[in-house]
Each structure stands twice: as structure tokens, then as C-alpha cells.
């Protein structure tokens, strides 16, 4: 039963993708200018490295890349 559901879902996704590709001819960019994956807008490209969202990496004892000058620091 699961395989039948997976096959139906895969076919539905394929059909929706084809519909989006056909509909792309009505956009300002014209046919063939659709983002990948289908239906997902292109990602935001930050103008500088300082506009990139910051991630904090840490473990139980230290924080890594806390700021632009420190690589590792004890976690407080």
C-alpha cells in the first residue's frame, strides 16, 4: 500500500511540475526561465559577507566563530 501511495505522490509532483513549466510562458521572463526546483524562488544573494545571517556553532564547553575576530571562546 505504501508503494502505491508513493507512486501516486511522485506522479502528482511530476504533473504539478509540468504544469508550472507550461505556465512559465505567461511570466515576464518568458518560457524556460523558471527557478529550480520548480516553484521555488531563487535564493537571496547578500551584497556583502556582513549581510549573511550569522550562525552560532557551539558544544558543551566552547562557542565557535563568536564574532569576526575570535575563532573559539569558552561558553559562558
Secondary structure, DSSP 8 states (H G I E B T S, - for coil): -HHHHHHHHHHHHHHHHHHHHHHGGGSSS-TT---SSTT-------SSGGGS----EE-SSEEES-SSS-SEEE--
